[in-house]
Amino acid sequence: MTYDASDPEAIAKAKKNEEDVEKDIDFIASQPRGRRWLYRLIFEAGHMSSQSYVPNSFDATAFNEGARSIGRVIHEQLRANNPKAYLKMLEENHFDG
């Protein structure tokens, strides 16, 4: 989305939108089902699940690296912006074996 950087109203609207988007992960992490989904996305399907390199397959490696990239972004955003929800997610999913 583009906006006019010289228009104070447009700047305020863009800032509000950015702050609202940053709260999306908090909304998801506020419920056990959301934390379970985040955990699976980060640790099972995302960047911490396994080796991303697939011998002799550039396409599969690229696909896995894309998944890792998305997982890393979500992992870091949750850890940095909502450490309590991050720890709760680990307690509920990682340590429950």
C-alpha positions in Angstrom: 0.0 0.0 0.0 1.3 3.4 -0.9 0.6 6.7 0.8 1.6 10.3 0.6 4.5 10.8 3.0 3.8 14.6 3.0 0.2 14.1 4.2 0.1 13.9 8.1 -3.3 12.2 7.9 -2.0 9.5 5.5 1.1 9.0 7.8 -1.2 8.6 10.9 -3.4 6.1 9.0 -0.4 4.1 7.8 1.1 4.0 11.3 -2.2 2.9 12.8 -2.5 0.2 10.2 1.1 -1.0 10.9 0.4 -1.1 14.7 -2.8 -3.1 14.1 -1.0 -5.6 11.9 1.6 -6.1 14.6 -1.2 -7.1 17.0 -2.4 -9.9 14.7 0.0 -12.4 16.2 -1.0 -11.4 19.7 -4.6 -12.1 18.8 -3.7 -15.6 17.5 -1.5 -16.3 20.5 -4.2 -15.3 22.9 -6.0 -18.7 22.6 -4.7 -22.2 23.2 -5.8 -23.2 19.6 -3.8 -20.3 18.2 -0.7 -21.1 20.2 -0.9 -24.7 19.0 -1.2 -23.6 15.4 1.7 -21.2 15.8 3.8 -23.9 17.4 3.1 -26.3 14.5 3.9 -23.6 12.0 7.2 -22.6 13.6 8.5 -25.9 14.9 7.0 -28.6 12.7 6.4 -27.0 9.3 8.7 -24.0 9.7 12.4 -23.2 10.2 13.2 -25.5 13.1 11.7 -28.7 11.8 14.6 -30.3 9.8 17.4 -29.7 7.4 16.2 -27.6 4.5 18.8 -28.8 2.0 17.7 -31.6 -0.3 20.5 -33.2 -2.3 20.2 -32.8 -6.0 16.9 -30.9 -5.7 17.2 -27.1 -6.0 13.4 -26.8 -6.1 12.8 -28.7 -2.9 15.6 -26.9 -1.2 14.2 -23.5 -2.2 10.7 -24.6 -1.1 12.1 -25.7 2.3 14.1 -22.4 2.6 10.9 -20.5 2.0 9.2 -22.4 4.8 12.2 -21.7 7.1 12.0 -18.0 6.3 8.4 -17.7 7.1 8.9 -19.7 10.3 11.8 -17.5 11.4 9.8 -14.3 10.9 6.8 -15.6 12.9 9.1 -17.1 15.6 11.0 -13.8 16.1 7.9 -11.7 16.0 6.2 -13.7 18.7 9.3 -14.0 20.9 10.1 -10.3 20.7 6.6 -8.8 20.9 4.9 -11.3 23.2 7.4 -13.3 25.3 4.7 -14.5 27.7 2.6 -16.0 24.9 5.8 -17.5 23.4 6.6 -19.2 26.7 3.0 -20.3 27.2 3.1 -21.8 23.7 6.2 -23.8 24.6 4.8 -25.0 27.9 1.6 -26.2 26.2 3.2 -27.9 23.1 6.9 -28.4 23.4 7.3 -29.8 26.9 4.1 -31.9 26.9 5.7 -34.7 24.9 
